[in-house]
Amino acid sequence: MPEVRFHSVFDIIGPVMVGPSSSHTAGASRIGRVVRNIFGEAPERIDVYLYESFAKTYRGHGTDVAIIGGLLGMAPDDPQLRDSLRLAHEAGIKVTFVPKSDKVDHPNSARIVLQKGAHKLTVLGESIGGGNIRITELNGFKISLSMGTPTYITIHDDVPGMIAAVTKIFSDAAINIGTMTVTREAKGEHAIMIIEVDAYQADILAQLKQLPHMVNVTYFE
């Protein structure tokens, strides 16, 4: 009989959550929350494109309320998650769900498009089991973020010198950058950096937030 290995207790009992499914509820909520933090502000419009398994069962398994709850900043175990669609409506956020027939790399996938004025973000996320997620596309750029390593996400004005200023903070702290993705809405608008590092240091977040032209900084692990 082959040996079965578990990476953590969550692989056995699953995450603490509201809803019936770690993939369709907890993972979907985490995708929404990560996307909201990348966006950096409350959106005016949310369009969610659902694929394969998500497209077939999103209402019955609570994927719809989970994604919107995450986009409102809720954790998977937040008791308000069930009311997320109503709360979004009361906040004046226009929400649409579009089931798609296209084949994608993972059956539990959602493409989320957020808009507020000219600010727009498109993210493709996968719920890969046990509440774990992977972000595979950001504004059309192919990436691979599991959010399982220390990760900083910055939103800043698209001005010269920002990449150098951010990487200098990590260099001065002797923290190695594993991967770094940079994208922007348009020249001179907002830009996004996603930075996976080897170690966490408490004061890095504060230093990044103090940089001129920095709009928002979040941290995940």
N, C-alpha and C positions, 0 to 999 in steps of 0.2 A: 504494500500500500504506500503511495507516495506521501512524503512528509508535507504537511500543511503549515504554512508560515503566516503569522499575522504581524503586521507592522505596529499596530496599536490596539488598545481595547475597543476603539471605535469600529474596527474591522469586524468585531464580534457582536457587540451590542448596539452599535449605531449611535448617532448623535442624539442629544436631547432636543426635541423638536415638537412643534404643533403640526399635526397632519399624519397621514397614513404611510408615507413612503420616504425613506431617506434620500432616494434619488430624485423623486418627483416633487418633494416638498422641501426638505432641508437643503438639498443641493441647489434647487431652484432659488430658494431664498438667499443663499450665499452668493449665487451668481448676481442676483439683483442688487445685493448690498455692495458687492465689489464694483459693479458698474456705476452705482450712485456715487461711490467715493472717487472713482476715476473722473466722473463728470464734475463733481465738486460743488454742485448746487441743486436745488429742487428744480426739476424740469417742468415745462408747461405742457409737453406732449410726450407720450410714451407709446411706441409701436413695438409690439413683440411678435416676432415671426417664429413659429414653433415647428419643429421637424420630427418626423418619424414617431417614436413613442410619445414624446411630448405632445405632438399634434393630435394624436388619437385619444389621449386620456387626460388632457390638461385640466378639464373641469372636474372630472370625477376624482382625480388624485390631488386636487388643490394646487396644481402647478401655477395656475393663474394668480391666485391670491398670494402664493409664496413669492413669486417674482415681484409682484407689485409691492408686497410688504418689504422685501429686501430693498427695492428702489426707494421706499420711504424711510429706509434706515433701520428696519427692524431685524433683530436676530431670529434664527429659526425657531427659538422657543418663546418668542414674544406672544403673549395671549391675544394681542390686538391683530395678529397676522390674519385671522379669519375675517376681519372687518376691513382689510386693506383696500379693497375696491371701493367701498363706500367712503373711506377716509380720503382716498385719492380724488374721488368725485367732489367731495366737500371742499377740498383744497383747490379746486378749479383745474385739476390736471386731466387732460383728455387722454384716455387710454383705449387702445385697440389691440386685439389679438388676431393674428392671421395664421391659421394652420397651413402648412406648405406640404407639397407632395415630393419635393426635391430630396434626393439622397445626400446625406452628409456623413462625416467621418464617425460620428457617434450618435446612437439613436435618441439620447436624451440631450437635445441641443436646442438652443434658443438664440436668435439674433435680436438684440435689443437696440432700438434707436431712440435716443433721447434728444429733445430739442428745447431750447429756451432762447427765443429771439434768433440771433444769428449763430448762437452756440449750439453745435450738433455733435453727437458722438454715436458711433456704431460699434457694437461689441458682439462677438460670437462666443458664447460660453457653453460648456459641456458639463453635465452632472454625471460623474464617472463612478458613483456608487459610494454608499456609506456616508453620504453628505459631503463627499469630496468633489471638488470642481477643477476645471481647467479652462483658462481663457485662451482661445486659439486665434482670434483675429481682433484687431483694433484699427478702426478707420481704414479697413481694406488691407492692412499689413498683417501678414501671417506671423504669429508669435506663439509661444508655448509657456504659459504661466500656470503653475499648479497651486500657487499661493501656499505652498508647503515649506518655503524657505523665507528668510527675512526679505521683505519686499517694500520698497518705498515708491510711491506714485506721486508725482508732482504735476501741477498745472501752473504754467507761468506765461507771461507775455513773451511773444516770439521776438526777442531782441538779441543782438550779438552778445556772446560771453556767458550766457546762462549755463550751457553745458559745462564749460570750464569752471564756473563758480561752484556748481553742484559737485562735480567730481573732485575738486580741491578739498571740499569738506570731508569727503570720505578718505582721500589720500592723507590729509593731515591727521586723521584719527587712526591711520594704519588699518583701514577696513578695505578688503579687496572686493571689487565689483565683479560678480560672476557673469551676468548678462545685463544689457541695457538696451531698451527700445525707445526711440524718439520719433514722435510724429506731431504734426500740426494741422490745424483746421485750414489755414491759409496763411500766406506770407503776411507777417505783421499782426496776426491774431493770436489766439492761445496755442500753446504747444504742450505736449504731454511727454513726460519721461517715466518709464517703468524700470526700476533699478533693483535687481536681485543681488544681495550681498552675502558675504560669508558669516557675518556676525552682527548682532544688534548692539548699539551703544545708546544709552538713554538720551544724551543731549543732542544727537544728530538731528532729530525731528525739529527741535527748537531752532537749531542753527539754519536749517533749510527754510523754515517759515520766516526767518528774519531777513532773508536775501531780498534785495530790491527786485521788483517785478514778479515776485512769487505770489501766486493767487491762492493755491491750496496745496497742502502736503498731507498724505495719509500713509499709514504703515500697516502691513499685514504680515502674519507669519502662520 
